[in-house]
Amino acid sequence: GSTATNVFISTCPDGSKLVRVSWTGDCRVAMFQGSKWNRGEYVTFDHDLSRDDEKARVLRHGKEHGGTFVSRRIDKRGNAVGAWAVFSEEPKHKGLSLNMTRSIGDKHCSSAVIADPEFTTFRIPKHEKARLVVASDGIWKVLEYKSVRKVMSKSVTPMEAANALAAKALRRTERAYHLTR
């Protein structure tokens, strides 16, 4: 399976920028503005069971069509472990599941997992500068918004920021999983 984010930016007649974003899965866009990129917000939100609207959609699908279970994964002793996930059948040890509620190519987990994207549109005023950080869970699961903003404030160019974010996310992932080089 896969996630996807598309960002389309066009210049309006008044000089402002019209930004259109579509996304599916556990990928996210954050916008940073202001001096040293000190203002900002998430523009999109992951498609997962932590979102009440997504959880309700998945549960409604299961009620109407079957083949959908929301549960935690099961270890070999039969205990629930980890985050909530979507299953196509009653959860069992090593059963297939997915933490995302939308994905491209993960239909085997449940027909409630759809590929349909969400859309948002916003404007950036003519004289305002903005940077968008477009990333999947490889960044957003290990770096919080404040950490990303800190990297952005120290980076001179977008490429420098991208490299610094990737390096910081890799270090955090290695630490979390006790990986060494």
C-alpha positions as CSV (number, residue, x, y, z in Angstrom):
1,G,0.0,0.0,0.0
2,S,0.9,3.6,-0.3
3,T,0.1,7.1,0.6
4,A,-0.1,10.2,-1.6
5,T,0.0,14.0,-1.3
6,N,-0.4,16.4,-4.1
7,V,0.1,20.1,-3.8
8,F,-0.9,22.5,-6.6
9,I,0.1,26.1,-6.3
10,S,-1.1,28.8,-8.7
11,T,-0.7,32.6,-8.8
12,C,-3.9,34.5,-8.6
13,P,-4.5,37.8,-10.5
14,D,-4.0,39.8,-7.2
15,G,-0.6,38.2,-6.7
16,S,-1.7,35.8,-3.9
17,K,-1.0,32.1,-4.2
18,L,-3.9,29.6,-4.3
19,V,-2.8,26.3,-2.8
20,R,-4.8,23.1,-3.4
21,V,-3.8,20.0,-1.5
22,S,-5.1,16.4,-1.9
23,W,-4.0,13.5,0.3
24,T,-4.6,9.9,1.1
25,G,-3.2,8.0,4.0
26,D,-0.7,8.8,6.8
27,C,1.0,11.7,5.2
28,R,0.7,15.3,6.3
29,V,1.4,18.9,5.1
30,A,2.3,21.6,7.5
31,M,2.7,25.3,6.5
32,F,5.2,27.7,8.1
33,Q,5.1,31.4,7.7
34,G,6.6,34.5,9.4
35,S,10.1,35.6,10.2
36,K,12.1,32.5,11.0
37,W,9.0,30.4,10.0
38,N,7.6,30.9,13.6
39,R,3.9,30.8,12.6
40,G,2.2,27.8,11.1
41,E,-0.3,25.1,11.2
42,Y,-1.1,21.6,9.9
43,V,-2.9,21.8,6.6
44,T,-3.9,18.2,6.5
45,F,-4.4,15.4,9.0
46,D,-3.5,11.7,8.8
47,H,-6.2,9.2,7.7
48,D,-6.2,6.9,10.7
49,L,-8.5,5.8,13.6
50,S,-7.4,8.7,15.8
51,R,-9.7,10.9,13.7
52,D,-13.3,10.6,14.9
53,D,-14.7,11.2,11.4
54,E,-12.5,8.4,9.8
55,K,-13.3,6.0,12.6
56,A,-17.0,6.6,12.2
57,R,-16.8,6.1,8.4
58,V,-14.9,2.8,8.8
59,L,-17.4,1.5,11.5
60,R,-20.4,2.6,9.4
61,H,-18.9,0.7,6.4
62,G,-18.5,-2.4,8.5
63,K,-22.1,-2.2,9.8
64,E,-23.5,-1.7,6.3
65,H,-21.2,-4.0,4.3
66,G,-19.4,-6.3,6.8
67,G,-15.8,-7.3,6.4
68,T,-14.6,-4.6,8.7
69,F,-13.3,-4.9,12.3
70,V,-11.7,-2.2,14.3
71,S,-9.4,-3.6,17.0
72,R,-5.9,-3.7,18.3
73,R,-3.5,-6.4,17.0
74,I,-3.3,-9.7,18.9
75,D,0.0,-11.2,20.2
76,K,0.7,-14.9,20.4
77,R,-0.9,-15.1,23.9
78,G,-4.1,-13.5,22.6
79,N,-3.5,-10.1,24.2
80,A,-4.4,-6.9,22.5
81,V,-1.2,-4.8,21.6
82,G,-0.3,-1.7,19.8
83,A,-2.5,0.9,18.1
84,W,-6.0,0.5,16.8
85,A,-6.2,-1.0,13.3
86,V,-8.6,-2.0,10.6
87,F,-9.0,-5.7,9.9
88,S,-11.1,-7.5,7.2
89,E,-11.9,-10.4,9.6
90,E,-12.0,-11.0,13.3
91,P,-8.5,-10.1,14.6
92,K,-6.1,-13.0,15.3
93,H,-2.4,-13.4,15.9
94,K,-0.5,-12.3,12.8
95,G,-3.7,-11.3,11.0
96,L,-3.6,-8.6,8.3
97,S,-4.4,-5.1,9.5
98,L,-3.8,-1.5,8.7
99,N,-3.5,1.5,10.9
100,M,-4.5,3.8,8.1
101,T,-8.1,4.3,7.1
102,R,-7.2,5.4,3.5
103,S,-4.5,4.0,1.4
104,I,-3.7,3.2,-2.2
105,G,-3.4,-0.5,-2.8
106,D,-4.4,-1.9,0.6
107,K,-7.8,-3.3,-0.3
108,H,-6.8,-6.7,1.2
109,C,-7.1,-5.3,4.7
110,S,-10.8,-4.3,4.5
111,S,-13.0,-2.7,1.9
112,A,-13.5,0.1,4.4
113,V,-9.9,1.2,3.6
114,I,-10.4,3.5,0.6
115,A,-8.1,5.3,-1.7
116,D,-10.4,8.4,-2.0
117,P,-8.4,11.5,-1.2
118,E,-9.5,14.5,0.9
119,F,-9.0,18.0,-0.4
120,T,-8.3,21.4,1.1
121,T,-7.7,24.9,-0.5
122,F,-6.3,28.0,1.0
123,R,-4.6,31.3,-0.1
124,I,-1.2,32.7,0.8
125,P,-1.4,36.6,0.6
126,K,0.7,38.3,-2.0
127,H,3.5,39.6,0.3
128,E,3.5,36.6,2.7
129,K,6.2,33.9,2.3
130,A,5.4,30.4,3.2
131,R,7.1,27.0,3.2
132,L,5.2,23.7,3.1
133,V,6.6,20.5,4.6
134,V,5.1,17.6,2.8
135,A,6.0,14.3,4.4
136,S,4.7,10.8,5.3
137,D,4.7,9.1,8.7
138,G,8.5,8.6,8.3
139,I,8.8,12.2,9.5
140,W,5.5,12.9,11.3
141,K,5.5,9.8,13.5
142,V,8.9,10.7,15.0
143,L,9.0,14.5,14.8
144,E,6.5,16.8,16.3
145,Y,5.4,20.1,14.8
146,K,7.6,22.1,17.2
147,S,10.7,20.1,16.2
148,V,10.0,20.6,12.6
149,R,9.5,24.3,13.2
150,K,12.9,24.5,15.0
151,V,14.6,22.9,12.0
152,M,12.9,25.2,9.6
153,S,14.0,28.3,11.6
154,K,17.6,27.2,11.5
155,S,17.6,26.3,7.7
156,V,18.5,28.9,5.1
157,T,17.1,27.0,2.1
158,P,14.3,24.5,1.6
159,M,16.8,21.8,0.6
160,E,18.8,22.4,3.8
161,A,15.6,22.0,5.8
162,A,14.6,18.8,4.0
163,N,18.0,17.2,4.6
164,A,18.0,18.3,8.2
165,L,14.5,16.9,8.8
166,A,15.4,13.6,7.1
167,A,18.5,13.2,9.2
168,K,16.7,14.1,12.4
169,A,13.9,11.7,11.7
170,L,16.4,8.9,10.9
171,R,18.3,9.5,14.2
172,R,15.0,9.4,16.2
173,T,13.9,6.2,14.4
174,E,17.2,4.5,15.0
175,R,17.0,5.5,18.7
176,A,13.4,4.3,19.0
177,Y,14.1,0.9,17.5
178,H,17.7,0.6,19.0
179,L,19.2,0.5,15.6
180,T,22.9,1.1,15.1
181,R,25.0,1.8,12.1
